[in-house]
Amino acid sequence: MNFKHLHYFWVTAKAGGVMRAGEQLHTTPQTLSGQIHLLEEWLGRKLFQKRGRNLELTEDGRLALAYADQIFTLGNELETAVRQAHGGEKVLEFRVGVADSVSKSVAYRLLEPALSVGERVRMICSEGKFAELLAQLALNRLDLVIADEPMSRRINVRAFNHPLGRSTMSFLSSPALAKQLQGKFPACLSNVPMLIQGAHSSVRQQLEAWFTRHAITPRVVGEFDDGALMTAFGREGRGVFMVPTVMEEETMAQYGVQLIGRTEELVEEFFAVSVERRITHPCVVAITDAARGQLFG
């Protein structure tokens, strides 16, 4: 296999197209397309398919990408190990997975202390479905998984749940939309556009039951696995949205939105899942201590 061709494929898949990949690799889209075509010929399989103006990975492309991720991650690890063996500065590698149902703002606040442990850290952060990240944890490809739910006992992975904290929920909206709301909270949410968490979020089922309990009939205009994208729509006045109360002030200051109301009936919990029963990895210790003592303290 020509690993240069594989690298071109890998960067293109990560970048989402040959134009952006070409900018990163300082080469032309035509050159990239030609090199990827040679890889496809060698494998005997199509790795990309056109969907309108965009490129999408085929099933074989997704399989190839998974292996390419491992190959180039190991390549980086090899470089680090060799440099350290020859007197280079020691680097503490920390591989963490974040469930895609966890808000990006919360994820940042949870992970940031890992970069302040008193030694040089290289954090390799990936995002995905909780079950997929647990599989990577079981293969020792991750040191930690951050999620908004504990690992179920039914999952056959030898790992341990470490509670980080819990937060009640706040409802926010753009000032223009807030002016249109009528009545007191939470009744004012009936028949107004709502942006809600996706079906995989742990707080989603709570939210639906809460609507029923308070006889609220929301007009759901969007469901989002990505909390940052939901907040972006909310900032533009597309709907009322919900965030953990611990992120309320930061979200209001950053996006210029305002508080509609808070409820203690909705609670989002956060967990660190590790193969260690007793936490010893310095980065994981920093994360758990900061979460329990500061963020959710």
Helices and strands as residue ranges (DSSP letters): H 3-15, H 18-25, H 29-43, E 48-51, E 54-57, H 59-85, E 92-99, H 104-111, G 112-116, E 121-128, H 130-138, E 144-147, E 160-173, H 175-178, G 187-189, E 193-197, H 204-213, E 219-224, H 227-235, E 241-244, G 245-247, H 248-255, E 258-274, H 282-290, I 291-295
